Amino acid sequence: MQCLQIITERATLEYANEKYVENVSVFITRYGRRSPYYMNILGRNKHTWTNNVTINVVFFEYLHNEYRRSFVELHFRLCDMLNSDPYVGAMVAKAGITCPAYSKMQYLVNMTVPTADFKYLVPFKKAMAELEFTITKTGESIAKARFYVTFVDKKKLI
């Protein structure tokens, strides 16, 4: 049985709109040499978020020493993602985000994507995932971050 391991190596915050969020921080931690890499997103949302916020994840494949946009993209409305997505939504829900997300300091810490039963093949080994939060009606950007990831297929021992 195949098992996918997602190694998030580093993260950068590209943009944060002060009208909607403040004190935003994005970083990767690792607690030991053999421990997994954990994603951490901290910040305060100034308004209540429901399906009025769209989350866009666009993957850029590392190819010929540069990142090129791939065909793999994920687009979710916040509440729909939290309630129905078994991977990204499950990771964020496990971190403690509920819908609606009220205006307060949010701590999404020690997040890893649950990939033990991931059924699909990822078409590349190294990529950059661009995560963008936007207002659903207007498309106005709230925040944008980049995560540099490596995908490793591991055999699952039974």
Phi and psi in radians as a Rosetta constraint file:
Dihedral C 1 N 2 CA 2 C 2 CIRCULARHARMONIC -1.454 0.35
Dihedral N 2 CA 2 C 2 N 3 CIRCULARHARMONIC 2.561 0.35
Dihedral C 2 N 3 CA 3 C 3 CIRCULARHARMONIC -2.391 0.35
Dihedral N 3 CA 3 C 3 N 4 CIRCULARHARMONIC 2.359 0.35
Dihedral C 3 N 4 CA 4 C 4 CIRCULARHARMONIC -1.771 0.35
Dihedral N 4 CA 4 C 4 N 5 CIRCULARHARMONIC 2.347 0.35
Dihedral C 4 N 5 CA 5 C 5 CIRCULARHARMONIC -2.001 0.35
Dihedral N 5 CA 5 C 5 N 6 CIRCULARHARMONIC 2.246 0.35
Dihedral C 5 N 6 CA 6 C 6 CIRCULARHARMONIC -1.893 0.35
Dihedral N 6 CA 6 C 6 N 7 CIRCULARHARMONIC 2.047 0.35
Dihedral C 6 N 7 CA 7 C 7 CIRCULARHARMONIC -1.826 0.35
Dihedral N 7 CA 7 C 7 N 8 CIRCULARHARMONIC 1.949 0.35
Dihedral C 7 N 8 CA 8 C 8 CIRCULARHARMONIC -1.617 0.35
Dihedral N 8 CA 8 C 8 N 9 CIRCULARHARMONIC 1.890 0.35
Dihedral C 8 N 9 CA 9 C 9 CIRCULARHARMONIC -1.481 0.35
Dihedral N 9 CA 9 C 9 N 10 CIRCULARHARMONIC -0.720 0.35
Dihedral C 9 N 10 CA 10 C 10 CIRCULARHARMONIC -2.725 0.35
Dihedral N 10 CA 10 C 10 N 11 CIRCULARHARMONIC 2.878 0.35
Dihedral C 10 N 11 CA 11 C 11 CIRCULARHARMONIC -2.477 0.35
Dihedral N 11 CA 11 C 11 N 12 CIRCULARHARMONIC 2.557 0.35
Dihedral C 11 N 12 CA 12 C 12 CIRCULARHARMONIC -2.360 0.35
Dihedral N 12 CA 12 C 12 N 13 CIRCULARHARMONIC 2.477 0.35
Dihedral C 12 N 13 CA 13 C 13 CIRCULARHARMONIC -1.616 0.35
Dihedral N 13 CA 13 C 13 N 14 CIRCULARHARMONIC 2.070 0.35
Dihedral C 13 N 14 CA 14 C 14 CIRCULARHARMONIC -1.558 0.35
Dihedral N 14 CA 14 C 14 N 15 CIRCULARHARMONIC -0.656 0.35
Dihedral C 14 N 15 CA 15 C 15 CIRCULARHARMONIC -2.772 0.35
Dihedral N 15 CA 15 C 15 N 16 CIRCULARHARMONIC 2.469 0.35
Dihedral C 15 N 16 CA 16 C 16 CIRCULARHARMONIC -2.457 0.35
Dihedral N 16 CA 16 C 16 N 17 CIRCULARHARMONIC 2.111 0.35
Dihedral C 16 N 17 CA 17 C 17 CIRCULARHARMONIC -1.426 0.35
Dihedral N 17 CA 17 C 17 N 18 CIRCULARHARMONIC 1.981 0.35
Dihedral C 17 N 18 CA 18 C 18 CIRCULARHARMONIC -1.146 0.35
Dihedral N 18 CA 18 C 18 N 19 CIRCULARHARMONIC -0.234 0.35
Dihedral C 18 N 19 CA 19 C 19 CIRCULARHARMONIC -1.247 0.35
Dihedral N 19 CA 19 C 19 N 20 CIRCULARHARMONIC -0.474 0.35
Dihedral C 19 N 20 CA 20 C 20 CIRCULARHARMONIC -2.002 0.35
Dihedral N 20 CA 20 C 20 N 21 CIRCULARHARMONIC -0.534 0.35
Dihedral C 20 N 21 CA 21 C 21 CIRCULARHARMONIC -2.413 0.35
Dihedral N 21 CA 21 C 21 N 22 CIRCULARHARMONIC 2.775 0.35
Dihedral C 21 N 22 CA 22 C 22 CIRCULARHARMONIC -2.599 0.35
Dihedral N 22 CA 22 C 22 N 23 CIRCULARHARMONIC 2.801 0.35
Dihedral C 22 N 23 CA 23 C 23 CIRCULARHARMONIC 0.954 0.35
Dihedral N 23 CA 23 C 23 N 24 CIRCULARHARMONIC 0.756 0.35
Dihedral C 23 N 24 CA 24 C 24 CIRCULARHARMONIC -1.468 0.35
Dihedral N 24 CA 24 C 24 N 25 CIRCULARHARMONIC 2.359 0.35
Dihedral C 24 N 25 CA 25 C 25 CIRCULARHARMONIC -2.473 0.35
Dihedral N 25 CA 25 C 25 N 26 CIRCULARHARMONIC 2.386 0.35
Dihedral C 25 N 26 CA 26 C 26 CIRCULARHARMONIC -2.292 0.35
Dihedral N 26 CA 26 C 26 N 27 CIRCULARHARMONIC 2.196 0.35
Dihedral C 26 N 27 CA 27 C 27 CIRCULARHARMONIC -2.728 0.35
Dihedral N 27 CA 27 C 27 N 28 CIRCULARHARMONIC 2.886 0.35
Dihedral C 27 N 28 CA 28 C 28 CIRCULARHARMONIC -2.007 0.35
Dihedral N 28 CA 28 C 28 N 29 CIRCULARHARMONIC 2.385 0.35
Dihedral C 28 N 29 CA 29 C 29 CIRCULARHARMONIC -2.207 0.35
Dihedral N 29 CA 29 C 29 N 30 CIRCULARHARMONIC 2.783 0.35
Dihedral C 29 N 30 CA 30 C 30 CIRCULARHARMONIC -2.576 0.35
Dihedral N 30 CA 30 C 30 N 31 CIRCULARHARMONIC 2.252 0.35
Dihedral C 30 N 31 CA 31 C 31 CIRCULARHARMONIC -1.625 0.35
Dihedral N 31 CA 31 C 31 N 32 CIRCULARHARMONIC -0.186 0.35
Dihedral C 31 N 32 CA 32 C 32 CIRCULARHARMONIC -2.887 0.35
Dihedral N 32 CA 32 C 32 N 33 CIRCULARHARMONIC 2.979 0.35
Dihedral C 32 N 33 CA 33 C 33 CIRCULARHARMONIC -1.063 0.35
Dihedral N 33 CA 33 C 33 N 34 CIRCULARHARMONIC -0.638 0.35
Dihedral C 33 N 34 CA 34 C 34 CIRCULARHARMONIC -1.760 0.35
Dihedral N 34 CA 34 C 34 N 35 CIRCULARHARMONIC 0.055 0.35
Dihedral C 34 N 35 CA 35 C 35 CIRCULARHARMONIC -1.453 0.35
Dihedral N 35 CA 35 C 35 N 36 CIRCULARHARMONIC 2.757 0.35
Dihedral C 35 N 36 CA 36 C 36 CIRCULARHARMONIC -1.285 0.35
Dihedral N 36 CA 36 C 36 N 37 CIRCULARHARMONIC 2.918 0.35
Dihedral C 36 N 37 CA 37 C 37 CIRCULARHARMONIC -1.490 0.35
Dihedral N 37 CA 37 C 37 N 38 CIRCULARHARMONIC 2.325 0.35
Dihedral C 37 N 38 CA 38 C 38 CIRCULARHARMONIC -1.963 0.35
Dihedral N 38 CA 38 C 38 N 39 CIRCULARHARMONIC 2.386 0.35
Dihedral C 38 N 39 CA 39 C 39 CIRCULARHARMONIC -1.556 0.35
Dihedral N 39 CA 39 C 39 N 40 CIRCULARHARMONIC 2.462 0.35
Dihedral C 39 N 40 CA 40 C 40 CIRCULARHARMONIC -2.337 0.35
Dihedral N 40 CA 40 C 40 N 41 CIRCULARHARMONIC 2.258 0.35
Dihedral C 40 N 41 CA 41 C 41 CIRCULARHARMONIC -2.271 0.35
Dihedral N 41 CA 41 C 41 N 42 CIRCULARHARMONIC 2.120 0.35
Dihedral C 41 N 42 CA 42 C 42 CIRCULARHARMONIC -2.141 0.35
Dihedral N 42 CA 42 C 42 N 43 CIRCULARHARMONIC 2.524 0.35
Dihedral C 42 N 43 CA 43 C 43 CIRCULARHARMONIC 2.952 0.35
Dihedral N 43 CA 43 C 43 N 44 CIRCULARHARMONIC 2.871 0.35
Dihedral C 43 N 44 CA 44 C 44 CIRCULARHARMONIC -1.942 0.35
Dihedral N 44 CA 44 C 44 N 45 CIRCULARHARMONIC 2.144 0.35
Dihedral C 44 N 45 CA 45 C 45 CIRCULARHARMONIC -1.553 0.35
Dihedral N 45 CA 45 C 45 N 46 CIRCULARHARMONIC 2.331 0.35
Dihedral C 45 N 46 CA 46 C 46 CIRCULARHARMONIC -1.507 0.35
Dihedral N 46 CA 46 C 46 N 47 CIRCULARHARMONIC -0.204 0.35
Dihedral C 46 N 47 CA 47 C 47 CIRCULARHARMONIC -2.301 0.35
Dihedral N 47 CA 47 C 47 N 48 CIRCULARHARMONIC 2.819 0.35
Dihedral C 47 N 48 CA 48 C 48 CIRCULARHARMONIC -1.288 0.35
Dihedral N 48 CA 48 C 48 N 49 CIRCULARHARMONIC 2.310 0.35
Dihedral C 48 N 49 CA 49 C 49 CIRCULARHARMONIC -1.875 0.35
Dihedral N 49 CA 49 C 49 N 50 CIRCULARHARMONIC 2.264 0.35
Dihedral C 49 N 50 CA 50 C 50 CIRCULARHARMONIC -2.301 0.35
Dihedral N 50 CA 50 C 50 N 51 CIRCULARHARMONIC -2.361 0.35
Dihedral C 50 N 51 CA 51 C 51 CIRCULARHARMONIC -1.331 0.35
Dihedral N 51 CA 51 C 51 N 52 CIRCULARHARMONIC 0.098 0.35
Dihedral C 51 N 52 CA 52 C 52 CIRCULARHARMONIC -1.354 0.35
Dihedral N 52 CA 52 C 52 N 53 CIRCULARHARMONIC -0.093 0.35
Dihedral C 52 N 53 CA 53 C 53 CIRCULARHARMONIC -2.025 0.35
Dihedral N 53 CA 53 C 53 N 54 CIRCULARHARMONIC 2.271 0.35
Dihedral C 53 N 54 CA 54 C 54 CIRCULARHARMONIC -1.876 0.35
Dihedral N 54 CA 54 C 54 N 55 CIRCULARHARMONIC 2.425 0.35
Dihedral C 54 N 55 CA 55 C 55 CIRCULARHARMONIC -1.939 0.35
Dihedral N 55 CA 55 C 55 N 56 CIRCULARHARMONIC 2.136 0.35
Dihedral C 55 N 56 CA 56 C 56 CIRCULARHARMONIC -1.987 0.35
Dihedral N 56 CA 56 C 56 N 57 CIRCULARHARMONIC 2.202 0.35
Dihedral C 56 N 57 CA 57 C 57 CIRCULARHARMONIC -2.080 0.35
Dihedral N 57 CA 57 C 57 N 58 CIRCULARHARMONIC 2.014 0.35
Dihedral C 57 N 58 CA 58 C 58 CIRCULARHARMONIC -2.027 0.35
Dihedral N 58 CA 58 C 58 N 59 CIRCULARHARMONIC 2.243 0.35
Dihedral C 58 N 59 CA 59 C 59 CIRCULARHARMONIC -1.690 0.35
Dihedral N 59 CA 59 C 59 N 60 CIRCULARHARMONIC 2.384 0.35
Dihedral C 59 N 60 CA 60 C 60 CIRCULARHARMONIC -2.033 0.35
Dihedral N 60 CA 60 C 60 N 61 CIRCULARHARMONIC 2.099 0.35
Dihedral C 60 N 61 CA 61 C 61 CIRCULARHARMONIC -1.363 0.35
Dihedral N 61 CA 61 C 61 N 62 CIRCULARHARMONIC 2.390 0.35
Dihedral C 61 N 62 CA 62 C 62 CIRCULARHARMONIC -1.420 0.35
Dihedral N 62 CA 62 C 62 N 63 CIRCULARHARMONIC 1.917 0.35
Dihedral C 62 N 63 CA 63 C 63 CIRCULARHARMONIC -2.492 0.35
Dihedral N 63 CA 63 C 63 N 64 CIRCULARHARMONIC 2.193 0.35
Dihedral C 63 N 64 CA 64 C 64 CIRCULARHARMONIC 0.961 0.35
Dihedral N 64 CA 64 C 64 N 65 CIRCULARHARMONIC 0.833 0.35
Dihedral C 64 N 65 CA 65 C 65 CIRCULARHARMONIC 1.178 0.35
Dihedral N 65 CA 65 C 65 N 66 CIRCULARHARMONIC 0.387 0.35
Dihedral C 65 N 66 CA 66 C 66 CIRCULARHARMONIC -2.658 0.35
Dihedral N 66 CA 66 C 66 N 67 CIRCULARHARMONIC 2.832 0.35
Dihedral C 66 N 67 CA 67 C 67 CIRCULARHARMONIC -1.680 0.35
Dihedral N 67 CA 67 C 67 N 68 CIRCULARHARMONIC 2.147 0.35
Dihedral C 67 N 68 CA 68 C 68 CIRCULARHARMONIC -2.055 0.35
Dihedral N 68 CA 68 C 68 N 69 CIRCULARHARMONIC 2.414 0.35
Dihedral C 68 N 69 CA 69 C 69 CIRCULARHARMONIC -1.050 0.35
Dihedral N 69 CA 69 C 69 N 70 CIRCULARHARMONIC 2.307 0.35
Dihedral C 69 N 70 CA 70 C 70 CIRCULARHARMONIC -1.790 0.35
Dihedral N 70 CA 70 C 70 N 71 CIRCULARHARMONIC -3.126 0.35
Dihedral C 70 N 71 CA 71 C 71 CIRCULARHARMONIC -1.511 0.35
Dihedral N 71 CA 71 C 71 N 72 CIRCULARHARMONIC -0.082 0.35
Dihedral C 71 N 72 CA 72 C 72 CIRCULARHARMONIC -1.498 0.35
Dihedral N 72 CA 72 C 72 N 73 CIRCULARHARMONIC 2.025 0.35
Dihedral C 72 N 73 CA 73 C 73 CIRCULARHARMONIC -2.469 0.35
Dihedral N 73 CA 73 C 73 N 74 CIRCULARHARMONIC 2.518 0.35
Dihedral C 73 N 74 CA 74 C 74 CIRCULARHARMONIC -2.157 0.35
Dihedral N 74 CA 74 C 74 N 75 CIRCULARHARMONIC 2.293 0.35
Dihedral C 74 N 75 CA 75 C 75 CIRCULARHARMONIC -2.296 0.35
Dihedral N 75 CA 75 C 75 N 76 CIRCULARHARMONIC 2.118 0.35
Dihedral C 75 N 76 CA 76 C 76 CIRCULARHARMONIC -2.324 0.35
Dihedral N 76 CA 76 C 76 N 77 CIRCULARHARMONIC 2.616 0.35
Dihedral C 76 N 77 CA 77 C 77 CIRCULARHARMONIC -1.556 0.35
Dihedral N 77 CA 77 C 77 N 78 CIRCULARHARMONIC 2.591 0.35
Dihedral C 77 N 78 CA 78 C 78 CIRCULARHARMONIC -0.961 0.35
Dihedral N 78 CA 78 C 78 N 79 CIRCULARHARMONIC -0.965 0.35
Dihedral C 78 N 79 CA 79 C 79 CIRCULARHARMONIC -1.167 0.35
Dihedral N 79 CA 79 C 79 N 80 CIRCULARHARMONIC -0.656 0.35
Dihedral C 79 N 80 CA 80 C 80 CIRCULARHARMONIC -1.088 0.35
Dihedral N 80 CA 80 C 80 N 81 CIRCULARHARMONIC -0.692 0.35
Dihedral C 80 N 81 CA 81 C 81 CIRCULARHARMONIC -1.137 0.35
Dihedral N 81 CA 81 C 81 N 82 CIRCULARHARMONIC -0.816 0.35
Dihedral C 81 N 82 CA 82 C 82 CIRCULARHARMONIC -1.111 0.35
Dihedral N 82 CA 82 C 82 N 83 CIRCULARHARMONIC -0.612 0.35
Dihedral C 82 N 83 CA 83 C 83 CIRCULARHARMONIC -1.540 0.35
Dihedral N 83 CA 83 C 83 N 84 CIRCULARHARMONIC -0.404 0.35
Dihedral C 83 N 84 CA 84 C 84 CIRCULARHARMONIC -2.224 0.35
Dihedral N 84 CA 84 C 84 N 85 CIRCULARHARMONIC -0.353 0.35
Dihedral C 84 N 85 CA 85 C 85 CIRCULARHARMONIC -1.445 0.35
Dihedral N 85 CA 85 C 85 N 86 CIRCULARHARMONIC 2.177 0.35
Dihedral C 85 N 86 CA 86 C 86 CIRCULARHARMONIC -1.396 0.35
Dihedral N 86 CA 86 C 86 N 87 CIRCULARHARMONIC -0.145 0.35
Dihedral C 86 N 87 CA 87 C 87 CIRCULARHARMONIC -1.979 0.35
Dihedral N 87 CA 87 C 87 N 88 CIRCULARHARMONIC -1.336 0.35
Dihedral C 87 N 88 CA 88 C 88 CIRCULARHARMONIC -1.172 0.35
Dihedral N 88 CA 88 C 88 N 89 CIRCULARHARMONIC -0.785 0.35
Dihedral C 88 N 89 CA 89 C 89 CIRCULARHARMONIC -1.088 0.35
Dihedral N 89 CA 89 C 89 N 90 CIRCULARHARMONIC -0.701 0.35
Dihedral C 89 N 90 CA 90 C 90 CIRCULARHARMONIC -1.145 0.35
Dihedral N 90 CA 90 C 90 N 91 CIRCULARHARMONIC -0.667 0.35
Dihedral C 90 N 91 CA 91 C 91 CIRCULARHARMONIC -1.116 0.35
Dihedral N 91 CA 91 C 91 N 92 CIRCULARHARMONIC -0.800 0.35
Dihedral C 91 N 92 CA 92 C 92 CIRCULARHARMONIC -1.225 0.35
Dihedral N 92 CA 92 C 92 N 93 CIRCULARHARMONIC -0.688 0.35
Dihedral C 92 N 93 CA 93 C 93 CIRCULARHARMONIC -1.134 0.35
Dihedral N 93 CA 93 C 93 N 94 CIRCULARHARMONIC -0.658 0.35
Dihedral C 93 N 94 CA 94 C 94 CIRCULARHARMONIC -1.145 0.35
Dihedral N 94 CA 94 C 94 N 95 CIRCULARHARMONIC -0.497 0.35
Dihedral C 94 N 95 CA 95 C 95 CIRCULARHARMONIC -1.311 0.35
Dihedral N 95 CA 95 C 95 N 96 CIRCULARHARMONIC -0.185 0.35
Dihedral C 95 N 96 CA 96 C 96 CIRCULARHARMONIC 1.955 0.35
Dihedral N 96 CA 96 C 96 N 97 CIRCULARHARMONIC 0.093 0.35
Dihedral C 96 N 97 CA 97 C 97 CIRCULARHARMONIC -1.450 0.35
Dihedral N 97 CA 97 C 97 N 98 CIRCULARHARMONIC 2.288 0.35
Dihedral C 97 N 98 CA 98 C 98 CIRCULARHARMONIC -2.071 0.35
Dihedral N 98 CA 98 C 98 N 99 CIRCULARHARMONIC 2.923 0.35
Dihedral C 98 N 99 CA 99 C 99 CIRCULARHARMONIC -1.991 0.35
Dihedral N 99 CA 99 C 99 N 100 CIRCULARHARMONIC 2.189 0.35
Dihedral C 99 N 100 CA 100 C 100 CIRCULARHARMONIC -1.338 0.35
Dihedral N 100 CA 100 C 100 N 101 CIRCULARHARMONIC 2.658 0.35
Dihedral C 100 N 101 CA 101 C 101 CIRCULARHARMONIC -1.623 0.35
Dihedral N 101 CA 101 C 101 N 102 CIRCULARHARMONIC 1.833 0.35
Dihedral C 101 N 102 CA 102 C 102 CIRCULARHARMONIC -1.268 0.35
Dihedral N 102 CA 102 C 102 N 103 CIRCULARHARMONIC 2.826 0.35
Dihedral C 102 N 103 CA 103 C 103 CIRCULARHARMONIC -1.200 0.35
Dihedral N 103 CA 103 C 103 N 104 CIRCULARHARMONIC 1.840 0.35
Dihedral C 103 N 104 CA 104 C 104 CIRCULARHARMONIC -2.946 0.35
Dihedral N 104 CA 104 C 104 N 105 CIRCULARHARMONIC 3.065 0.35
Dihedral C 104 N 105 CA 105 C 105 CIRCULARHARMONIC -1.266 0.35
Dihedral N 105 CA 105 C 105 N 106 CIRCULARHARMONIC 2.194 0.35
Dihedral C 105 N 106 CA 106 C 106 CIRCULARHARMONIC -1.858 0.35
Dihedral N 106 CA 106 C 106 N 107 CIRCULARHARMONIC 2.331 0.35
Dihedral C 106 N 107 CA 107 C 107 CIRCULARHARMONIC -2.102 0.35
Dihedral N 107 CA 107 C 107 N 108 CIRCULARHARMONIC 1.749 0.35
Dihedral C 107 N 108 CA 108 C 108 CIRCULARHARMONIC -1.792 0.35
Dihedral N 108 CA 108 C 108 N 109 CIRCULARHARMONIC 1.645 0.35
Dihedral C 108 N 109 CA 109 C 109 CIRCULARHARMONIC -2.084 0.35
Dihedral N 109 CA 109 C 109 N 110 CIRCULARHARMONIC 2.707 0.35
Dihedral C 109 N 110 CA 110 C 110 CIRCULARHARMONIC 0.947 0.35
Dihedral N 110 CA 110 C 110 N 111 CIRCULARHARMONIC 0.836 0.35
Dihedral C 110 N 111 CA 111 C 111 CIRCULARHARMONIC -1.650 0.35
Dihedral N 111 CA 111 C 111 N 112 CIRCULARHARMONIC 2.326 0.35
Dihedral C 111 N 112 CA 112 C 112 CIRCULARHARMONIC -2.331 0.35
Dihedral N 112 CA 112 C 112 N 113 CIRCULARHARMONIC 2.540 0.35
Dihedral C 112 N 113 CA 113 C 113 CIRCULARHARMONIC -1.305 0.35
Dihedral N 113 CA 113 C 113 N 114 CIRCULARHARMONIC 2.193 0.35
Dihedral C 113 N 114 CA 114 C 114 CIRCULARHARMONIC -1.281 0.35
Dihedral N 114 CA 114 C 114 N 115 CIRCULARHARMONIC 1.821 0.35
Dihedral C 114 N 115 CA 115 C 115 CIRCULARHARMONIC -2.070 0.35
Dihedral N 115 CA 115 C 115 N 116 CIRCULARHARMONIC 0.298 0.35
Dihedral C 115 N 116 CA 116 C 116 CIRCULARHARMONIC -1.050 0.35
Dihedral N 116 CA 116 C 116 N 117 CIRCULARHARMONIC -0.661 0.35
Dihedral C 116 N 117 CA 117 C 117 CIRCULARHARMONIC -2.012 0.35
Dihedral N 117 CA 117 C 117 N 118 CIRCULARHARMONIC 0.628 0.35
Dihedral C 117 N 118 CA 118 C 118 CIRCULARHARMONIC -1.211 0.35
Dihedral N 118 CA 118 C 118 N 119 CIRCULARHARMONIC 2.130 0.35
Dihedral C 118 N 119 CA 119 C 119 CIRCULARHARMONIC -1.616 0.35
Dihedral N 119 CA 119 C 119 N 120 CIRCULARHARMONIC -0.094 0.35
Dihedral C 119 N 120 CA 120 C 120 CIRCULARHARMONIC -1.985 0.35
Dihedral N 120 CA 120 C 120 N 121 CIRCULARHARMONIC 2.745 0.35
Dihedral C 120 N 121 CA 121 C 121 CIRCULARHARMONIC -1.638 0.35
Dihedral N 121 CA 121 C 121 N 122 CIRCULARHARMONIC 2.407 0.35
Dihedral C 121 N 122 CA 122 C 122 CIRCULARHARMONIC -1.606 0.35
Dihedral N 122 CA 122 C 122 N 123 CIRCULARHARMONIC 2.247 0.35
Dihedral C 122 N 123 CA 123 C 123 CIRCULARHARMONIC -1.339 0.35
Dihedral N 123 CA 123 C 123 N 124 CIRCULARHARMONIC 0.088 0.35
Dihedral C 123 N 124 CA 124 C 124 CIRCULARHARMONIC -2.588 0.35
Dihedral N 124 CA 124 C 124 N 125 CIRCULARHARMONIC 2.868 0.35
Dihedral C 124 N 125 CA 125 C 125 CIRCULARHARMONIC -1.722 0.35
Dihedral N 125 CA 125 C 125 N 126 CIRCULARHARMONIC -0.559 0.35
Dihedral C 125 N 126 CA 126 C 126 CIRCULARHARMONIC -2.299 0.35
Dihedral N 126 CA 126 C 126 N 127 CIRCULARHARMONIC 2.392 0.35
Dihedral C 126 N 127 CA 127 C 127 CIRCULARHARMONIC -2.717 0.35
Dihedral N 127 CA 127 C 127 N 128 CIRCULARHARMONIC 2.956 0.35
Dihedral C 127 N 128 CA 128 C 128 CIRCULARHARMONIC -2.074 0.35
Dihedral N 128 CA 128 C 128 N 129 CIRCULARHARMONIC 2.230 0.35
Dihedral C 128 N 129 CA 129 C 129 CIRCULARHARMONIC -1.807 0.35
Dihedral N 129 CA 129 C 129 N 130 CIRCULARHARMONIC 2.091 0.35
Dihedral C 129 N 130 CA 130 C 130 CIRCULARHARMONIC -1.701 0.35
Dihedral N 130 CA 130 C 130 N 131 CIRCULARHARMONIC 2.025 0.35
Dihedral C 130 N 131 CA 131 C 131 CIRCULARHARMONIC -1.811 0.35
Dihedral N 131 CA 131 C 131 N 132 CIRCULARHARMONIC 2.132 0.35
Dihedral C 131 N 132 CA 132 C 132 CIRCULARHARMONIC -2.281 0.35
Dihedral N 132 CA 132 C 132 N 133 CIRCULARHARMONIC 2.308 0.35
Dihedral C 132 N 133 CA 133 C 133 CIRCULARHARMONIC -1.756 0.35
Dihedral N 133 CA 133 C 133 N 134 CIRCULARHARMONIC 2.250 0.35
Dihedral C 133 N 134 CA 134 C 134 CIRCULARHARMONIC -2.326 0.35
Dihedral N 134 CA 134 C 134 N 135 CIRCULARHARMONIC 2.791 0.35
Dihedral C 134 N 135 CA 135 C 135 CIRCULARHARMONIC -1.338 0.35
Dihedral N 135 CA 135 C 135 N 136 CIRCULARHARMONIC 2.228 0.35
Dihedral C 135 N 136 CA 136 C 136 CIRCULARHARMONIC -1.065 0.35
Dihedral N 136 CA 136 C 136 N 137 CIRCULARHARMONIC -0.785 0.35
Dihedral C 136 N 137 CA 137 C 137 CIRCULARHARMONIC -1.228 0.35
Dihedral N 137 CA 137 C 137 N 138 CIRCULARHARMONIC -0.777 0.35
Dihedral C 137 N 138 CA 138 C 138 CIRCULARHARMONIC -1.761 0.35
Dihedral N 138 CA 138 C 138 N 139 CIRCULARHARMONIC -0.358 0.35
Dihedral C 138 N 139 CA 139 C 139 CIRCULARHARMONIC 1.385 0.35
Dihedral N 139 CA 139 C 139 N 140 CIRCULARHARMONIC 0.135 0.35
Dihedral C 139 N 140 CA 140 C 140 CIRCULARHARMONIC -1.171 0.35
Dihedral N 140 CA 140 C 140 N 141 CIRCULARHARMONIC 2.349 0.35
Dihedral C 140 N 141 CA 141 C 141 CIRCULARHARMONIC -1.329 0.35
Dihedral N 141 CA 141 C 141 N 142 CIRCULARHARMONIC 2.332 0.35
Dihedral C 141 N 142 CA 142 C 142 CIRCULARHARMONIC -1.665 0.35
Dihedral N 142 CA 142 C 142 N 143 CIRCULARHARMONIC -0.890 0.35
Dihedral C 142 N 143 CA 143 C 143 CIRCULARHARMONIC -2.754 0.35
Dihedral N 143 CA 143 C 143 N 144 CIRCULARHARMONIC 2.700 0.35
Dihedral C 143 N 144 CA 144 C 144 CIRCULARHARMONIC -2.474 0.35
Dihedral N 144 CA 144 C 144 N 145 CIRCULARHARMONIC 2.322 0.35
Dihedral C 144 N 145 CA 145 C 145 CIRCULARHARMONIC -2.361 0.35
Dihedral N 145 CA 145 C 145 N 146 CIRCULARHARMONIC 2.742 0.35
Dihedral C 145 N 146 CA 146 C 146 CIRCULARHARMONIC -2.132 0.35
Dihedral N 146 CA 146 C 146 N 147 CIRCULARHARMONIC 2.345 0.35
Dihedral C 146 N 147 CA 147 C 147 CIRCULARHARMONIC -2.084 0.35
Dihedral N 147 CA 147 C 147 N 148 CIRCULARHARMONIC 2.219 0.35
Dihedral C 147 N 148 CA 148 C 148 CIRCULARHARMONIC -1.690 0.35
Dihedral N 148 CA 148 C 148 N 149 CIRCULARHARMONIC 2.080 0.35
Dihedral C 148 N 149 CA 149 C 149 CIRCULARHARMONIC -2.235 0.35
Dihedral N 149 CA 149 C 149 N 150 CIRCULARHARMONIC 2.707 0.35
Dihedral C 149 N 150 CA 150 C 150 CIRCULARHARMONIC -2.167 0.35
Dihedral N 150 CA 150 C 150 N 151 CIRCULARHARMONIC 2.366 0.35
Dihedral C 150 N 151 CA 151 C 151 CIRCULARHARMONIC -1.845 0.35
Dihedral N 151 CA 151 C 151 N 152 CIRCULARHARMONIC 2.229 0.35
Dihedral C 151 N 152 CA 152 C 152 CIRCULARHARMONIC -2.216 0.35
Dihedral N 152 CA 152 C 152 N 153 CIRCULARHARMONIC 2.217 0.35
Dihedral C 152 N 153 CA 153 C 153 CIRCULARHARMONIC -1.517 0.35
Dihedral N 153 CA 153 C 153 N 154 CIRCULARHARMONIC 2.183 0.35
Dihedral C 153 N 154 CA 154 C 154 CIRCULARHARMONIC -2.067 0.35
Dihedral N 154 CA 154 C 154 N 155 CIRCULARHARMONIC 2.490 0.35
Dihedral C 154 N 155 CA 155 C 155 CIRCULARHARMONIC -1.365 0.35
Dihedral N 155 CA 155 C 155 N 156 CIRCULARHARMONIC 2.350 0.35
Dihedral C 155 N 156 CA 156 C 156 CIRCULARHARMONIC -1.610 0.35
Dihedral N 156 CA 156 C 156 N 157 CIRCULARHARMONIC 2.160 0.35
Dihedral C 156 N 157 CA 157 C 157 CIRCULARHARMONIC -1.499 0.35
Dihedral N 157 CA 157 C 157 N 158 CIRCULARHARMONIC 2.294 0.35
